[in-house]
Amino acid sequence: MKIIRINEHYLPQLVTVFEEYRAFCDFEPCPKETYEFLAKLMRNEGSVMFIAVDPDSDSVMGFVNLYPSYSSLALKRLWILNDLGVSSDFRGRNVSKALIQRVLSFAKETQAIRVELKTGKNNQTAMQLYRAMDFEIDNDNVYYRVPC
């Protein structure tokens, strides 16, 4: 597999994989809105998206979406790994691992101090992968949110 930044050629395929990811997260399908959202992110460089591409079929195997953030205290950039999805056609082929490895090398290339992510409390598969890739649970902070 090859890991590349998303481009217009792969956007329609990414929408399909992204919709599968959204369904996994219990969201209703809305492919048109998903396409528009991802196209806008790509055009405005609102995030950094890498995709895994199968070299034999030229199919999008999976994706990872990073949002930039900063540590005001450390005076440095950090990346938020916000979305990670793998097509059901390509599960069990270490796609997530390859995408995360690319994220970690990208974070170093951009001199980020860390990569942060969150996952569902019951997503044992993801938690096992993150631990295996040296992510640690942040026991120093509490995460809050308020709906707007």
N, C-alpha and C positions, 0 to 999 in steps of 0.2 A: 504494500500500500504506500501511497505517497500522501504527505500532509502538506497542504498548501493553504494560502489565504483564499477566502471566498472571492469569486468573481462572477460576472454576469452569466457566463456560460453555465455555471453550476447552480445558479439561483433557483430555477424551477425544481430541480432535484432536491435541493436543500429544503424547500418548502414541504415536500412530501415527508422527509425525515423529521423536520421540525414539527409537523402536525402529528406524527406518531409520538414524538416526545411530549407534546402538549396533551395528547390523549392519556399517556401514561401518568401525567400529573393531574388528571381528572378535569381537563378543560375541554369544552365543546369545540368541534372542528370549525375553523373559519379560514380556509386556504387563501381566499382573496385578501383578507386583512393581514394574514401572516406574510404573504408575498409583499404587500405594500410596506409592512413594518420592517421586514428584513432588507428590502431594497433601500428604504430610507436610511437605515443604519449603515448600510454599505456605502451609499452615496455621501452621507455626511460624516463618515468615519466616526460614528458614535460609539462603536465598539470594534473590537478586533475578533474576527471569526476565522477559525481554521477549520478545514474540512479534511476528512480522510477519503481518498479516492481509490477505488479498486482499479489497478492498472489494466486488468483484462477486459472489464466491461465499461470502464470510464464512469462508474456509478459512485454516487456519494454514499459512503459507508456510515459516516457519522460526522458530528460537528462539535465544536466547543466555542462558546461565546464569552468574551472577556470584556468587562467594563473597566475603564481607568478610574482610579481613585488616588488619593494622596494621604500621607500621614503628615499632619501639620507639626506634630512633635518631632518626628524623625526628619522632617523636611525632605521627604522622598516620595516617589511614586510607589503605588501598590496596584495589584490587579485583582479584580473580583471575578472569579470564575462563576458566572451566573447560570450558564446552561451547558449541559453536556448530554448529547443523545447519540444513540447508535441505532441504525436501521435493524429491524428484526431479522432481515436477510443476512446480516453480517455479525450477529452476536456470537460470542465465543471465539472471536478471532483477534483478541487483544486490541481492538480499535480504541476503546476508552483509554487504555494504558498508553498507546502511541500518541493520542491527542494530548493527554496530560503531560507526557514527556516533552512535547512541543511547547506547551504552555510554560513549563518550568524553564526551558531553554530561552524562550522569548522573554520571560520575566528577567532572566539574567542579562540578556542582550539589552534590555531597556533599563537596567540598573534598578529594578524594583526591589523593595525590601522584603516583600512577601506576596504570596497569592492566598487569597481568602475565598472560602466557599461555604455554603450551607447545603444541607440535604435533609430529607425527611427522617424523622426519628426511627421509622420502620424500614428504611432503605438499607438493609443489612449488606446487600451486594455492593452498593456504592461505598458504604463505610469501610468495608473490608478492603476495597481497592485503594481508598484514600489512605488508610493506615499503612498499607503495603508500599505506598509511594511517599511515605514520610510526612504526611499531613498529620497534624496533632489537633486534638480538641482544645479549644480555647477555654480554659477554666478560669481565666482572669476577668472575663467580661460577660455581661448579660446582654442579650439581643432583645430589643424592643421594637414594636411597630405600632402604627396607628393608621387605620384606613382613612383615605381622603375621598 
